[in-house]
Amino acid sequence: MNAIEVRDVHRVFRSTRRTRLRAQHTETTALRGIDLDVQAGSLFGLLGPNGAGKTTTVKILTTLLLPTSGRVWVDGIDAVAQPQEVRRRIGCALGGDRGFYDRLSAEDNLRYFADLYGIEPRAQRTRVAEVLALADLADRRKDRVEGYSRGMKQRLHIARSLLRDPDVLFLDEPTNGLDPVAARDIRAAINQLRSAGKTILLTTHYMFEAEELCDRLAVISDGRIVVEGTAQDLAAEARTGVVVRAETRGAEPLLCQLLEARADVLNASQELLDDRELTTVRMTHGRRTEAEHLVREVLEDAPHVRVLDIASREPSLEDSYVALVSRSLTGTAR
């Protein structure tokens, strides 16, 4: 059974700029006919670069935006025809530092939102205490929100999204900008919610996080779903082969062009990391030793390049993601 179904959804933003002589009309297409299925009780990851359409998709699913065309069902309810019914069944944590009254305590903030959500006054105190405990904020419930760290505010966002005990949760980049300890706490809370049977749609830029948490994933680019499936499905679609990383001295940007000219190289990139010059090459080869040999051959033939170290590994979800997004943006078949 699907908790979320999206069918051929388009979204076009129209704006008008008036000058003294005439009005200029512009259109921006954010979504170009996307389809999604999210199974009930699963944790689904929506991945994509900035401007790809992730936030627009989440806003449509949470009834904050209407689609220009297409159909959306959340928990079996038509989100366009019955938005109020959908809102009673979902929770949203869009994150950020705003969204609360800083001079009120966490407890008072949640009681205020419980009033807005129509929760019975007799049930509010119990429910607020429950969600604060779930968010690990019970011992700070009386403190003003203005004194909360960013990680604590993010947990408070999640607590607010749980006030109505929703069936479906939408978490938009819940660990963005957090320190590693706070981010780990958020991921532990998300895992706890999944274990409780919640359906969760998560957007994130952190590939390791998506790989750790999500049952299924979809990559969106330029308003289209590029691929949907498990992390293994994405790797198979990306055809990332083997990843070779070489530490060099004297390499120039032209080196990447020399590598990418080979038919067995998918792409190559250079970066400086802790004063180390690193060249990363994604190969079509399945054998790591062969891939390392081919890269070393090209590097050693290049003038003024000294190879210090070379190693290979199996592709990660990040490698698959980069390959899929790059291919969708350039329109290449490789």
C-alpha positions as CSV (number, residue, x, y, z in Angstrom):
1,M,0.0,0.0,0.0
2,N,1.3,3.4,-0.9
3,A,1.2,6.3,1.5
4,I,2.1,8.8,-1.2
5,E,1.3,8.7,-4.9
6,V,2.2,11.4,-7.4
7,R,1.1,11.2,-11.1
8,D,2.4,13.4,-13.9
9,V,2.7,16.5,-11.7
10,H,3.8,19.7,-13.4
11,R,4.4,23.0,-11.7
12,V,5.0,26.3,-13.5
13,F,5.6,29.6,-11.7
14,R,4.4,32.7,-13.6
15,S,5.3,36.2,-12.8
16,T,4.6,39.7,-14.3
17,R,7.0,42.6,-14.3
18,R,5.4,45.9,-15.3
19,T,7.4,48.7,-16.9
20,R,6.2,52.1,-18.1
21,L,5.6,50.8,-21.6
22,R,4.4,47.2,-21.2
23,A,4.1,44.2,-18.9
24,Q,6.7,41.4,-19.2
25,H,5.4,37.9,-18.5
26,T,7.9,35.1,-17.5
27,E,7.4,31.4,-16.8
28,T,9.7,29.1,-14.8
29,T,9.0,25.4,-14.9
30,A,9.9,23.7,-11.6
31,L,8.4,20.3,-12.2
32,R,8.1,18.5,-15.6
33,G,5.8,15.6,-15.0
34,I,7.0,13.7,-12.0
35,D,5.7,10.3,-10.8
36,L,6.4,8.9,-7.3
37,D,5.3,6.0,-5.1
38,V,6.1,5.9,-1.4
39,Q,5.2,2.7,0.4
40,A,3.5,3.0,3.8
41,G,5.9,2.6,6.7
42,S,9.0,3.2,4.6
43,L,11.6,6.0,4.6
44,F,11.9,7.5,1.2
45,G,14.8,9.8,0.2
46,L,14.4,12.6,-2.4
47,L,17.8,13.7,-3.7
48,G,18.7,16.4,-6.1
49,P,20.8,19.6,-6.6
50,N,19.7,23.0,-5.6
51,G,16.9,24.2,-7.9
52,A,16.1,20.7,-9.0
53,G,12.5,20.7,-7.7
54,K,12.8,19.0,-4.3
55,T,11.3,21.8,-2.2
56,T,8.5,22.4,-4.8
57,T,7.6,18.7,-4.6
58,V,7.5,18.8,-0.8
59,K,5.4,21.9,-0.8
60,I,2.9,20.3,-3.2
61,L,2.7,17.1,-1.1
62,T,2.1,19.1,2.0
63,T,-0.6,21.2,0.3
64,L,1.4,24.5,0.6
65,L,1.4,24.7,-3.3
66,L,-1.1,23.5,-5.9
67,P,0.3,21.6,-8.9
68,T,-0.2,23.3,-12.3
69,S,-1.4,19.8,-13.5
70,G,-1.3,16.2,-12.3
71,R,-2.7,14.3,-9.3
72,V,-1.4,13.8,-5.8
73,W,-2.7,11.4,-3.0
74,V,-1.3,11.4,0.5
75,D,-2.5,8.7,2.9
76,G,-5.2,7.8,0.3
77,I,-6.6,11.4,0.2
78,D,-6.6,13.6,-2.8
79,A,-4.2,16.5,-1.8
80,V,-5.7,18.9,-4.3
81,A,-9.4,18.2,-3.7
82,Q,-9.2,17.7,0.1
83,P,-6.2,19.6,1.4
84,Q,-7.6,20.1,5.0
85,E,-8.0,16.4,5.4
86,V,-4.5,15.8,4.2
87,R,-3.1,18.4,6.7
88,R,-4.8,16.5,9.6
89,R,-2.8,13.3,8.6
90,I,0.7,14.7,8.0
91,G,3.5,16.4,9.9
92,C,6.1,18.7,8.4
93,A,9.6,19.7,9.7
94,L,10.9,22.2,7.2
95,G,13.7,23.2,9.5
96,G,15.7,26.4,9.9
97,D,16.1,28.8,12.9
98,R,12.6,30.3,12.5
99,G,9.2,29.0,13.1
100,F,8.9,29.5,16.9
101,Y,8.4,32.3,19.4
102,D,11.9,32.8,20.8
103,R,10.8,34.3,24.1
104,L,8.5,31.4,24.9
105,S,9.6,28.1,26.3
106,A,9.6,24.9,24.1
107,E,6.6,23.7,26.1
108,D,4.6,26.9,25.6
109,N,5.5,26.9,21.9
110,L,4.2,23.4,21.5
111,R,1.0,24.1,23.5
112,Y,0.3,27.1,21.3
113,F,0.7,25.0,18.1
114,A,-1.4,22.2,19.7
115,D,-4.2,24.8,20.0
116,L,-3.8,25.8,16.3
117,Y,-3.9,22.1,15.4
118,G,-7.2,21.6,17.2
119,I,-5.9,19.1,19.8
120,E,-8.3,18.8,22.8
121,P,-7.1,20.9,25.7
122,R,-7.2,17.9,28.1
123,A,-4.9,16.0,25.8
124,Q,-2.4,18.8,25.1
125,R,-0.3,18.5,28.2
126,T,0.2,14.7,27.8
127,R,0.9,15.0,24.1
128,V,3.4,17.9,24.4
129,A,5.3,15.9,27.1
130,E,5.4,12.9,24.8
131,V,6.8,14.7,21.8
132,L,9.3,16.6,23.9
133,A,10.5,13.2,25.2
134,L,10.8,11.8,21.7
135,A,12.9,14.8,20.7
136,D,15.1,14.4,23.8
137,L,14.1,17.9,25.0
138,A,12.1,17.0,28.1
139,D,14.8,18.4,30.5
140,R,14.9,21.7,28.6
141,R,11.1,22.1,28.1
142,K,10.9,25.2,30.4
143,D,13.8,27.0,28.7
144,R,13.2,29.8,26.2
145,V,13.8,28.8,22.6
146,E,16.1,31.8,22.1
147,G,18.6,29.9,24.2
148,Y,18.4,26.7,22.1
149,S,21.2,25.6,19.8
150,R,20.4,25.0,16.1
151,G,20.3,21.3,16.7
152,M,17.9,21.7,19.5
153,K,15.7,23.9,17.4
154,Q,15.7,21.2,14.7
155,R,14.6,18.6,17.2
156,L,11.9,21.0,18.3
157,H,10.7,21.3,14.7
158,I,10.4,17.5,14.6
159,A,8.5,17.5,17.9
160,R,6.0,20.0,16.5
161,S,5.5,17.9,13.4
162,L,4.5,14.9,15.7
163,L,1.9,16.7,17.8
164,R,-1.0,15.2,15.9
165,D,0.6,11.8,15.8
166,P,0.6,11.9,11.9
167,D,0.8,8.9,9.6
168,V,3.1,10.6,7.2
169,L,6.1,12.9,8.0
170,F,8.0,15.3,5.6
171,L,11.5,16.2,6.7
172,D,13.2,18.8,4.5
173,E,17.0,18.6,5.1
174,P,16.7,18.0,8.8
175,T,20.5,17.9,9.5
176,N,21.5,20.8,7.3
177,G,24.2,22.9,9.0
178,L,24.3,20.8,12.1
179,D,27.5,19.7,13.9
180,P,28.2,15.9,13.6
181,V,26.9,15.1,17.1
182,A,23.6,17.0,16.6
183,A,23.2,15.5,13.2
184,R,23.7,12.0,14.6
185,D,21.0,12.7,17.2
186,I,18.6,13.8,14.5
187,R,19.3,10.6,12.5
188,A,18.7,8.5,15.6
189,A,15.3,10.2,16.1
190,I,14.4,9.6,12.5
191,N,15.2,5.9,12.8
192,Q,13.1,5.7,15.9
193,L,10.1,7.2,14.1
194,R,10.6,4.7,11.2
195,S,10.6,1.9,13.8
196,A,7.3,3.3,15.1
197,G,5.8,2.7,11.6
198,K,5.7,6.3,10.3
199,T,6.0,6.9,6.6
200,I,8.8,9.5,6.1
201,L,9.8,11.4,3.1
202,L,13.3,12.9,3.6
203,T,15.2,15.4,1.5
204,T,18.9,15.7,2.0
205,H,22.2,16.8,0.3
206,Y,24.2,14.3,2.4
207,M,24.6,11.0,0.5
208,F,25.9,9.0,3.4
209,E,22.8,10.0,5.4
210,A,20.5,8.9,2.6
211,E,22.4,5.6,2.2
212,E,22.2,5.0,6.0
213,L,18.5,5.9,6.5
214,C,16.5,5.4,3.3
215,D,14.7,2.2,2.1
216,R,14.2,3.7,-1.4
217,L,15.5,6.8,-3.2
218,A,14.6,9.1,-6.1
219,V,17.0,11.5,-7.8
220,I,15.3,14.6,-9.2
221,S,17.1,16.9,-11.6
222,D,15.8,19.8,-13.7
223,G,12.2,19.0,-12.5
224,R,12.3,15.4,-13.6
225,I,12.8,12.1,-11.8
226,V,16.0,10.7,-13.2
227,V,15.8,7.3,-11.4
228,E,14.0,5.7,-8.5
229,G,14.9,2.6,-6.5
230,T,17.3,1.3,-3.9
231,A,20.9,2.5,-3.6
232,Q,21.9,-0.6,-5.6
233,D,19.4,0.3,-8.3
234,L,20.9,3.8,-8.5
235,A,24.4,2.3,-8.8
236,A,23.2,-0.1,-11.6
237,E,21.6,2.8,-13.5
238,A,24.6,5.1,-13.1
239,R,27.0,2.4,-14.3
240,T,29.7,4.0,-12.1
241,G,32.1,1.0,-12.4
242,V,35.2,1.6,-10.3
243,V,36.4,4.8,-8.7
244,V,40.2,5.5,-8.8
245,R,41.8,8.3,-6.8
246,A,45.3,9.4,-7.4
247,E,47.5,11.8,-5.4
248,T,49.7,13.7,-7.7
249,R,52.0,16.7,-8.0
250,G,52.1,19.1,-10.9
251,A,48.7,18.1,-12.4
252,E,46.9,20.7,-14.5
253,P,43.2,21.0,-15.4
254,L,44.0,19.7,-18.8
255,L,44.8,16.3,-17.2
256,C,41.0,15.7,-16.6
257,Q,40.3,16.4,-20.3
258,L,43.0,13.8,-21.3
259,L,41.4,11.2,-18.9
260,E,37.8,11.9,-20.1
261,A,38.9,11.5,-23.7
262,R,39.3,7.8,-23.1
263,A,36.3,5.6,-23.8
264,D,36.6,3.7,-20.5
265,V,36.5,6.9,-18.4
266,L,33.1,8.2,-17.3
267,N,34.4,11.4,-15.8
268,A,37.4,12.9,-13.9
269,S,37.8,15.7,-11.4
270,Q,40.5,17.4,-9.5
271,E,40.5,18.9,-6.0
272,L,42.9,20.1,-3.3
273,L,42.3,18.4,0.1
274,D,44.6,19.3,3.0
275,D,47.3,20.6,0.5
276,R,47.1,17.3,-1.3
277,E,46.4,17.3,-5.1
278,L,43.8,14.6,-5.8
279,T,42.4,13.4,-9.1
280,T,39.3,11.3,-8.9
281,V,38.4,9.2,-12.0
282,R,35.2,7.1,-12.5
283,M,35.8,4.2,-14.8
284,T,33.6,1.7,-16.7
285,H,36.0,-1.1,-15.7
286,G,34.7,-3.7,-13.2
287,R,38.3,-4.8,-12.3
288,R,40.0,-2.4,-9.9
289,T,43.5,-3.5,-10.8
290,E,42.9,-2.8,-14.5
291,A,41.3,0.6,-13.7
292,E,44.3,1.6,-11.6
293,H,46.7,0.6,-14.3
294,L,44.9,2.6,-17.0
295,V,44.8,5.7,-14.8
296,R,48.4,5.4,-13.9
297,E,49.3,5.0,-17.5
298,V,47.7,8.3,-18.5
299,L,49.1,10.2,-15.5
300,E,52.7,9.0,-16.1
301,D,52.5,9.9,-19.8
302,A,51.4,13.5,-18.9
303,P,54.3,16.0,-18.7
304,H,55.4,17.4,-15.3
305,V,53.0,15.1,-13.4
306,R,54.3,13.0,-10.5
307,V,52.2,10.1,-9.2
308,L,52.5,9.9,-5.4
309,D,49.8,7.3,-4.6
310,I,46.9,5.6,-6.4
311,A,44.0,3.6,-5.0
312,S,40.6,2.3,-6.1
313,R,37.3,1.5,-4.4
314,E,33.7,0.5,-5.2
315,P,31.4,3.4,-6.0
316,S,29.4,5.0,-3.2
317,L,25.9,6.4,-3.4
318,E,27.5,9.8,-3.9
319,D,29.3,8.6,-7.0
320,S,26.0,7.2,-8.4
321,Y,24.2,10.5,-7.6
322,V,26.9,12.7,-9.2
323,A,26.9,10.5,-12.3
324,L,23.1,10.5,-12.7
325,V,22.7,14.3,-12.1
326,S,25.6,15.1,-14.4
327,R,24.2,12.9,-17.2
328,S,20.7,14.4,-16.8
329,L,22.0,18.0,-17.0
330,T,24.4,17.4,-20.0
331,G,22.0,15.1,-21.8
332,T,24.9,12.6,-22.4
333,A,24.3,8.9,-22.7
334,R,27.5,7.9,-20.9
